Amino acid sequence: MASEELIVAIQGERGAFSHQAAIAALGPGIEVLPRASFDELFDSVVEGKADRGLVPIENSLHGSIHENYDRLKSRPLHIVGETQLRIRQCLIARPGSSVGMIRRVASHPVALAQCRRFFAERPQLEAVSAYDTAGAVQDLMKGGLATQGAIASRLAAELYGASVLLDDIEDDAENYTRFLLLAREAGTLEAASKTSIVFVLDNQPGALYRALGVFASRSVDLCKLESRPLRGHPWEYSFYLDVLGDPRGVAGLAIEELGRSCRELRILGSYPEGLS
């Protein structure tokens, strides 16, 4: 993917893991547009303030970010790519601080939860919630004390002039987040190997079984199935499905057949399968 002069909206501050993932997906020549919330991120792309949006959709330890599935359905955007980022948490402090000096450590609640063993082994440390990992480093460098630290990416430390005291303090090394790259226009199909769709079925016995059968009968691989409540219809659901294969081939034919039996079907995007 070309990265020249692209403006990419992310949730969080510069140096957040979304920033790191954007560089991994598009290269270092991008300009990131920090946004305080996911709604603002989506709106920035819809309104043309950003060329792309990079949004986390699931984590290998904590599961799906369900509200972002809802936003994918409700906003007129297309998935044009994806990337997977290995999440490496660092203990960060002001220059001149040491591990022994730190007493309070700030970060996003999810990042703090990923470092429970680190805190259990250091009972003198107080964990403090912050709205963003990189934002915690930014606040630290604006006026923090030598006894204060933050947990964030190494990129955040480099951007704000902080020091990394410890690397890889997360409990589980198999900690990956999958990010989706969003655009106002659909991507090309030439290199696409994955298609994300959302569909709604009539509430009848066996409806989902029959729907998924169009893929099984063609030996088309499915790698993700997610259900979300259907707004305005209690106890009915939208289904999000990731389909592997060339959308111009058998996978596309299966999706086309599925569409004939659905109350509603929308292709969210066809794109190259991302690698870590």
Secondary structure, 3 states (H helix, E strand, C coil): CCCCCCEEEEEECCCCHHHHHHHHHHCCCCEEEEECCHHHHHHHHHCCCCCEEEEEEEECCCEECHHHHHHHHHCCCEEEEEEEEECCCEEEECCCCCHHHCCEEEECHHHHHCCHHHHHCCCCCEEEECCCHHHHHHHHHHHCCCCEEEEECHHHHHHHCCEEEECCCCCCCCCEEEEEEEECCCCCCCCCCEEEEEEECCCCCCHHHHHHHHHHCCCCCEEEEEEEECCCCCCCEEEEEEEECCCCCHHHHHHHHHHCCCCEEEEEEEECCCCC
